[in-house]
Structures are given as structure tokens and as C-alpha cells.
Amino acid sequence: MKPVIDKQQVRKLYIQGFTDSEVARKLNCKKDTIKKCIQRNFGSLKIKHQVALIRRREVLKAVNYQANRYMGDSTFVKKNRSIYKTKPNGDIILNKEVAPVVTWDTPKRLANEYKDRF
């Protein structure tokens, strides 16, 4: 039996600039299913989608810039060490066992910039 997807919901999200992966995640479907639905039904909306995608990315970039303007990722990690763990290569990553739910602007990883020196 084929999975049933809401084409109007796919269309709405596609026009808003969401990628096929993002639409699939939001609708709890497979990426390939959404991709094929878009190819078959919404090819004429490609330009609207690309404009909205660029707009969404620019907005996210501006919001991230403003969010990081006051405290950078490295400062945040240093001030909140209890929710992070250090990998053997020196990278610091978010510990999902300690902090399973965090805000969107919480740094997930801080790469070790000196790992090539040793």
C-alpha cells in the first residue's frame, strides 16, 4: 500500500521555501516520496520555491548573527560546560543525556582548532 501524503501541505511548505528533506521531516514521510511528489505535481512552482528558499536562508542567517552577537559559541560552551562532553579528538559536543532538549541557538559542537598541532 502506498503512503498517503497531503499534496496541499507539501505544496504549501514547498512554496514557503522548505527543502524536500525538511518537508519530509515535518510531514513524517520519506524524503524520496516528497521529492517525487514535488517533481510530479509542483514543477511549475520551482522559481517561487527558489526565491522563498533564498529568503528563508537570509532570514536565518540574520537571526543567527543577532543571536551570536552577544555571546559567541566558545564563550557559551565555556560558561555551560556541564551540558557538554569532550571527544577524544578534542571536539566538544552537546551531551544529549544531560541536555536532551535545548533551544535552537544552543551550540551543538565546538571543533578543536588545535587538533592538527599534536
N, CA, C and O atoms as a DFTB+ gen file, in Angstrom:
472 C
 N C O
     1  1       0.840      -1.182       0.000
     2  2       0.000       0.000       0.000
     3  2       0.886       1.247       0.000
     4  3       1.845       1.341       0.766
     5  1       0.555       2.187      -0.858
     6  2       1.337       3.416      -0.971
     7  2       1.065       4.351       0.205
     8  3      -0.057       4.418       0.706
     9  1       2.104       5.076       0.645
    10  2       1.862       6.049       1.710
    11  2       1.045       7.221       1.172
    12  3       1.244       7.663       0.041
    13  1       0.136       7.711       1.984
    14  2      -0.723       8.824       1.586
    15  2      -0.122      10.112       2.150
    16  3       0.131      10.231       3.349
    17  1       0.096      11.062       1.257
    18  2       0.622      12.349       1.704
    19  2      -0.354      13.450       1.289
    20  3      -1.075      13.324       0.298
    21  1      -0.360      14.495       2.043
    22  2      -1.232      15.636       1.769
    23  2      -0.522      16.555       0.772
    24  3       0.388      17.297       1.142
    25  1      -0.937      16.499      -0.474
    26  2      -0.281      17.279      -1.524
    27  2      -0.381      18.774      -1.277
    28  3       0.554      19.513      -1.587
    29  1      -1.487      19.228      -0.730
    30  2      -1.636      20.658      -0.462
    31  2      -0.665      21.125       0.619
    32  3      -0.140      22.237       0.560
    33  1      -0.438      20.268       1.600
    34  2       0.535      20.601       2.647
    35  2       1.946      20.629       2.059
    36  3       2.744      21.507       2.388
    37  1       2.248      19.664       1.187
    38  2       3.549      19.633       0.509
    39  2       3.714      20.893      -0.322
    40  3       4.772      21.522      -0.294
    41  1       2.677      21.266      -1.061
    42  2       2.716      22.468      -1.905
    43  2       2.970      23.715      -1.057
    44  3       3.808      24.551      -1.396
    45  1       2.234      23.825       0.048
    46  2       2.367      24.987       0.923
    47  2       3.803      25.114       1.458
    48  3       4.388      26.197       1.420
    49  1       4.360      24.012       1.953
    50  2       5.714      24.039       2.505
    51  2       6.751      24.283       1.407
    52  3       7.738      24.985       1.626
    53  1       6.525      23.707       0.236
    54  2       7.446      23.888      -0.893
    55  2       7.494      25.354      -1.315
    56  3       8.571      25.891      -1.572
    57  1       6.339      25.997      -1.387
    58  2       6.276      27.416      -1.770
    59  2       6.905      28.303      -0.691
    60  3       7.415      29.381      -0.995
    61  1       6.869      27.852       0.569
    62  2       7.477      28.611       1.662
    63  2       8.996      28.484       1.678
    64  3       9.668      29.146       2.469
    65  1       9.543      27.628       0.797
    66  2      10.994      27.532       0.680
    67  2      11.626      26.395       1.452
    68  3      12.848      26.366       1.599
    69  1      10.842      25.462       1.947
    70  2      11.404      24.317       2.648
    71  2      11.930      23.299       1.635
    72  3      11.318      23.083       0.589
    73  1      13.051      22.685       1.946
    74  2      13.624      21.673       1.058
    75  2      12.834      20.379       1.193
    76  3      12.020      20.230       2.104
    77  1      13.079      19.445       0.277
    78  2      12.355      18.179       0.334
    79  2      12.645      17.418       1.632
    80  3      11.762      16.742       2.160
    81  1      13.852      17.521       2.139
    82  2      14.205      16.863       3.411
    83  2      13.423      17.474       4.568
    84  3      12.916      16.757       5.431
    85  1      13.329      18.802       4.581
    86  2      12.598      19.490       5.648
    87  2      11.107      19.184       5.587
    88  3      10.466      18.987       6.619
    89  1      10.556      19.146       4.373
    90  2       9.134      18.820       4.205
    91  2       8.882      17.391       4.690
    92  3       7.898      17.128       5.382
    93  1       9.768      16.481       4.326
    94  2       9.619      15.083       4.744
    95  2       9.653      14.964       6.265
    96  3       8.870      14.215       6.849
    97  1      10.550      15.695       6.897
    98  2      10.650      15.662       8.358
    99  2       9.373      16.208       8.991
   100  3       8.863      15.639       9.956
   101  1       8.856      17.317       8.446
   102  2       7.656      17.935       9.011
   103  2       6.419      17.047       8.840
   104  3       5.560      16.999       9.719
   105  1       6.335      16.349       7.712
   106  2       5.163      15.526       7.426
   107  2       5.367      14.056       7.803
   108  3       4.481      13.226       7.595
   109  1       6.534      13.745       8.356
   110  2       6.853      12.386       8.783
   111  2       6.721      11.397       7.625
   112  3       6.047      10.373       7.738
   113  1       7.374      11.722       6.514
   114  2       7.378      10.879       5.316
   115  2       8.823      10.634       4.891
   116  3       9.762      11.193       5.457
   117  1       8.973       9.790       3.889
   118  2      10.303       9.568       3.326
   119  2      10.654      10.725       2.393
   120  3       9.791      11.299       1.729
   121  1      11.949      11.050       2.363
   122  2      12.427      12.147       1.519
   123  2      12.132      11.860       0.048
   124  3      11.713      12.752      -0.690
   125  1      12.351      10.618      -0.375
   126  2      12.136      10.264      -1.783
   127  2      10.670      10.410      -2.187
   128  3      10.373      10.786      -3.321
   129  1       9.763      10.116      -1.271
   130  2       8.330      10.272      -1.549
   131  2       7.989      11.733      -1.801
   132  3       7.274      12.058      -2.749
   133  1       8.499      12.602      -0.960
   134  2       8.243      14.036      -1.099
   135  2       8.889      14.556      -2.381
   136  3       8.292      15.347      -3.111
   137  1      10.103      14.107      -2.644
   138  2      10.823      14.543      -3.844
   139  2      10.030      14.187      -5.107
   140  3       9.892      15.010      -6.012
   141  1       9.518      12.972      -5.159
   142  2       8.751      12.518      -6.313
   143  2       7.430      13.288      -6.420
   144  3       7.001      13.623      -7.524
   145  1       6.791      13.567      -5.299
   146  2       5.541      14.351      -5.298
   147  2       5.797      15.749      -5.867
   148  3       5.010      16.253      -6.668
   149  1       6.892      16.363      -5.450
   150  2       7.236      17.700      -5.943
   151  2       7.531      17.653      -7.437
   152  3       7.077      18.518      -8.186
   153  1       8.289      16.648      -7.877
   154  2       8.615      16.522      -9.303
   155  2       7.361      16.370     -10.148
   156  3       7.231      16.997     -11.199
   157  1       6.444      15.539      -9.687
   158  2       5.243      15.243     -10.476
   159  2       4.211      16.365     -10.465
   160  3       3.533      16.593     -11.467
   161  1       4.085      17.064      -9.346
   162  2       2.965      17.979      -9.186
   163  2       3.312      19.465      -9.159
   164  3       2.474      20.301      -9.496
   165  1       4.535      19.799      -8.763
   166  2       4.827      21.204      -8.500
   167  2       6.057      21.726      -9.241
   168  3       6.736      22.628      -8.750
   169  1       6.343      21.183     -10.386
   170  2       7.479      21.648     -11.178
   171  2       7.342      23.101     -11.602
   172  3       8.342      23.804     -11.750
   173  1       6.106      23.554     -11.800
   174  2       5.873      24.931     -12.235
   175  2       6.114      25.949     -11.115
   176  3       6.165      27.152     -11.369
   177  1       6.261      25.471      -9.891
   178  2       6.456      26.368      -8.744
   179  2       7.924      26.496      -8.346
   180  3       8.239      27.054      -7.296
   181  1       8.811      25.985      -9.176
   182  2      10.232      25.943      -8.828
   183  2      10.820      27.334      -8.565
   184  3      11.596      27.498      -7.624
   185  1      10.472      28.320      -9.362
   186  2      11.025      29.669      -9.178
   187  2      10.531      30.276      -7.868
   188  3      11.306      30.892      -7.137
   189  1       9.228      30.102      -7.566
   190  2       8.705      30.593      -6.285
   191  2       9.430      29.924      -5.123
   192  3       9.765      30.566      -4.127
   193  1       9.662      28.637      -5.268
   194  2      10.364      27.883      -4.220
   195  2      11.782      28.413      -4.022
   196  3      12.214      28.615      -2.887
   197  1      12.502      28.638      -5.106
   198  2      13.889      29.111      -5.001
   199  2      13.961      30.496      -4.369
   200  3      14.853      30.759      -3.561
   201  1      13.044      31.377      -4.720
   202  2      13.006      32.717      -4.125
   203  2      12.737      32.615      -2.625
   204  3      13.406      33.269      -1.824
   205  1      11.755      31.791      -2.247
   206  2      11.416      31.628      -0.830
   207  2      12.555      30.957      -0.069
   208  3      12.805      31.296       1.088
   209  1      13.244      30.015      -0.698
   210  2      14.375      29.326      -0.064
   211  2      15.502      30.313       0.237
   212  3      16.069      30.298       1.330
   213  1      15.819      31.156      -0.718
   214  2      16.862      32.164      -0.509
   215  2      16.443      33.129       0.598
   216  3      17.253      33.488       1.453
   217  1      15.193      33.541       0.582
   218  2      14.677      34.452       1.613
   219  2      14.780      33.800       2.995
   220  3      15.237      34.438       3.944
   221  1      14.358      32.528       3.120
   222  2      14.437      31.818       4.405
   223  2      15.871      31.731       4.903
   224  3      16.134      31.959       6.084
   225  1      16.796      31.403       4.014
   226  2      18.203      31.286       4.419
   227  2      18.774      32.621       4.874
   228  3      19.540      32.674       5.835
   229  1      18.406      33.697       4.191
   230  2      18.879      35.025       4.593
   231  2      18.314      35.430       5.954
   232  3      19.019      36.014       6.776
   233  1      17.055      35.119       6.183
   234  2      16.442      35.424       7.482
   235  2      17.133      34.626       8.580
   236  3      17.463      35.179       9.630
   237  1      17.355      33.343       8.354
   238  2      18.048      32.515       9.346
   239  2      19.458      33.029       9.612
   240  3      19.923      33.031      10.752
   241  1      20.128      33.460       8.561
   242  2      21.480      33.993       8.719
   243  2      21.465      35.253       9.581
   244  3      22.317      35.425      10.453
   245  1      20.492      36.135       9.334
   246  2      20.388      37.376      10.111
   247  2      20.038      37.089      11.570
   248  3      20.590      37.712      12.476
   249  1      19.134      36.157      11.794
   250  2      18.742      35.807      13.155
   251  2      19.923      35.180      13.897
   252  3      20.176      35.510      15.055
   253  1      20.640      34.282      13.234
   254  2      21.807      33.660      13.869
   255  2      22.880      34.690      14.178
   256  3      23.537      34.607      15.216
   257  1      23.064      35.650      13.300
   258  2      24.045      36.704      13.543
   259  2      23.673      37.486      14.799
   260  3      24.520      37.748      15.654
   261  1      22.395      37.856      14.900
   262  2      21.940      38.611      16.072
   263  2      22.047      37.790      17.347
   264  3      22.405      38.314      18.402
   265  1      21.733      36.493      17.248
   266  2      21.786      35.635      18.434
   267  2      23.217      35.456      18.923
   268  3      23.448      35.379      20.130
   269  1      24.177      35.389      18.011
   270  2      25.573      35.166      18.383
   271  2      26.333      36.463      18.633
   272  3      27.511      36.435      18.988
   273  1      25.683      37.567      18.453
   274  2      26.342      38.851      18.592
   275  2      26.738      39.143      20.038
   276  3      27.751      39.796      20.288
   277  1      25.953      38.667      20.971
   278  2      26.193      38.971      22.373
   279  2      27.112      37.961      23.045
   280  3      27.911      38.333      23.904
   281  1      27.013      36.699      22.673
   282  2      27.860      35.665      23.248
   283  2      28.159      34.641      22.157
   284  3      27.246      34.013      21.621
   285  1      29.412      34.478      21.839
   286  2      29.805      33.529      20.815
   287  2      29.683      32.094      21.312
   288  3      29.472      31.844      22.498
   289  1      29.820      31.156      20.371
   290  2      29.692      29.745      20.715
   291  2      30.720      29.303      21.750
   292  3      30.377      28.603      22.703
   293  1      31.977      29.705      21.572
   294  2      33.015      29.247      22.504
   295  2      32.771      29.785      23.914
   296  3      32.995      29.073      24.892
   297  1      32.322      31.013      24.027
   298  2      32.015      31.583      25.346
   299  2      30.845      30.857      25.979
   300  3      30.863      30.572      27.176
   301  1      29.830      30.557      25.188
   302  2      28.673      29.832      25.710
   303  2      29.080      28.460      26.235
   304  3      28.655      28.048      27.314
   305  1      29.910      27.755      25.462
   306  2      30.360      26.420      25.874
   307  2      31.171      26.510      27.160
   308  3      31.000      25.683      28.055
   309  1      32.043      27.492      27.264
   310  2      32.858      27.652      28.471
   311  2      31.997      27.939      29.698
   312  3      32.299      27.460      30.791
   313  1      30.937      28.712      29.527
   314  2      30.067      29.064      30.648
   315  2      29.100      27.940      31.025
   316  3      28.565      27.930      32.134
   317  1      28.872      26.988      30.105
   318  2      27.909      25.906      30.326
   319  2      28.535      24.532      30.106
   320  3      27.961      23.687      29.419
   321  1      29.703      24.311      30.686
   322  2      30.439      23.062      30.461
   323  2      29.680      21.814      30.897
   324  3      29.954      20.729      30.386
   325  1      28.740      21.936      31.821
   326  2      28.058      20.764      32.363
   327  2      27.178      20.052      31.328
   328  3      26.869      18.874      31.508
   329  1      26.771      20.725      30.263
   330  2      25.923      20.075      29.258
   331  2      26.718      19.586      28.053
   332  3      26.133      19.157      27.059
   333  1      28.028      19.647      28.132
   334  2      28.874      19.230      27.016
   335  2      29.810      18.105      27.450
   336  3      30.098      17.934      28.634
   337  1      30.276      17.342      26.458
   338  2      31.310      16.340      26.716
   339  2      32.396      16.498      25.658
   340  3      32.142      16.985      24.557
   341  1      33.597      16.083      26.005
   342  2      34.739      16.231      25.113
   343  2      35.056      14.889      24.469
   344  3      35.188      13.877      25.157
   345  1      35.178      14.885      23.154
   346  2      35.538      13.672      22.418
   347  2      37.052      13.481      22.482
   348  3      37.774      14.422      22.814
   349  1      37.543      12.286      22.172
   350  2      38.993      12.027      22.211
   351  2      39.818      12.942      21.292
   352  3      40.983      13.214      21.583
   353  1      39.229      13.415      20.196
   354  2      39.975      14.296      19.288
   355  2      39.966      15.754      19.750
   356  3      40.546      16.618      19.093
   357  1      39.310      16.026      20.880
   358  2      39.295      17.372      21.442
   359  2      38.067      18.190      21.108
   360  3      37.888      19.272      21.667
   361  1      37.204      17.708      20.206
   362  2      35.970      18.413      19.888
   363  2      35.027      18.344      21.091
   364  3      34.969      17.330      21.786
   365  1      34.303      19.414      21.324
   366  2      33.345      19.476      22.420
   367  2      31.954      19.404      21.804
   368  3      31.600      20.221      20.954
   369  1      31.161      18.411      22.242
   370  2      29.830      18.221      21.669
   371  2      28.777      18.232      22.772
   372  3      29.072      17.971      23.938
   373  1      27.557      18.536      22.383
   374  2      26.437      18.577      23.302
   375  2      26.140      17.170      23.808
   376  3      26.057      16.234      23.014
   377  1      25.982      17.013      25.107
   378  2      25.681      15.721      25.710
   379  2      24.165      15.569      25.772
   380  3      23.517      16.191      26.614
   381  1      23.595      14.752      24.896
   382  2      22.141      14.576      24.798
   383  2      21.558      13.916      26.044
   384  3      20.370      14.073      26.326
   385  1      22.391      13.167      26.805
   386  2      21.897      12.531      28.033
   387  2      21.673      13.568      29.127
   388  3      20.736      13.449      29.917
   389  1      22.520      14.571      29.173
   390  2      22.404      15.611      30.196
   391  2      21.396      16.671      29.780
   392  3      20.602      17.134      30.599
   393  1      21.427      17.059      28.502
   394  2      20.532      18.098      27.988
   395  2      19.828      17.580      26.734
   396  3      20.231      17.904      25.617
   397  1      18.763      16.766      26.918
   398  2      18.106      16.190      25.738
   399  2      17.352      17.217      24.891
   400  3      17.169      17.015      23.691
   401  1      16.913      18.318      25.510
   402  2      16.184      19.354      24.784
   403  2      16.858      20.695      25.051
   404  3      17.000      21.117      26.199
   405  1      17.269      21.356      23.970
   406  2      17.909      22.662      24.084
   407  2      17.291      23.603      23.062
   408  3      16.602      23.156      22.145
   409  1      17.529      24.890      23.209
   410  2      16.990      25.864      22.262
   411  2      17.732      25.765      20.931
   412  3      18.806      25.169      20.846
   413  1      17.144      26.357      19.901
   414  2      17.718      26.263      18.554
   415  2      19.072      26.950      18.449
   416  3      19.879      26.579      17.596
   417  1      19.342      27.938      19.290
   418  2      20.593      28.676      19.167
   419  2      21.696      28.147      20.085
   420  3      22.763      28.754      20.170
   421  1      21.461      27.045      20.762
   422  2      22.498      26.426      21.599
   423  2      23.501      25.737      20.694
   424  3      23.109      24.935      19.847
   425  1      24.794      26.029      20.849
   426  2      25.798      25.368      20.005
   427  2      25.795      23.860      20.240
   428  3      25.798      23.405      21.384
   429  1      25.790      23.090      19.157
   430  2      25.769      21.633      19.255
   431  2      27.186      21.060      19.314
   432  3      27.404      19.990      19.883
   433  1      28.137      21.765      18.732
   434  2      29.516      21.260      18.694
   435  2      30.477      22.433      18.600
   436  3      30.173      23.465      18.002
   437  1      31.641      22.251      19.205
   438  2      32.715      23.232      19.113
   439  2      33.964      22.455      18.714
   440  3      34.494      21.666      19.496
   441  1      34.423      22.686      17.499
   442  2      35.555      21.927      16.966
   443  2      36.858      22.373      17.626
   444  3      37.053      23.554      17.915
   445  1      37.737      21.413      17.856
   446  2      39.053      21.680      18.417
   447  2      39.917      22.278      17.320
   448  3      40.264      21.588      16.362
   449  1      40.265      23.533      17.445
   450  2      41.034      24.212      16.404
   451  2      42.511      23.872      16.449
   452  3      43.247      24.189      15.514
   453  1      42.959      23.228      17.528
   454  2      44.380      22.900      17.670
   455  2      44.671      21.422      17.478
   456  3      45.772      20.986      17.813
   457  1      43.755      20.638      16.962
   458  2      43.960      19.186      16.882
   459  2      45.059      18.785      15.885
   460  3      45.600      17.685      15.995
   461  1      45.399      19.639      14.925
   462  2      46.446      19.310      13.961
   463  2      47.851      19.598      14.485
   464  3      48.831      19.197      13.857
   465  1      47.968      20.267      15.599
   466  2      49.275      20.657      16.133
   467  2      50.003      19.516      16.812
   468  3      51.231      19.535      16.891
   469  1      49.278      18.520      17.305
   470  2      49.912      17.469      18.089
   471  2      50.006      16.179      17.370
   472  3      50.520      15.204      17.917
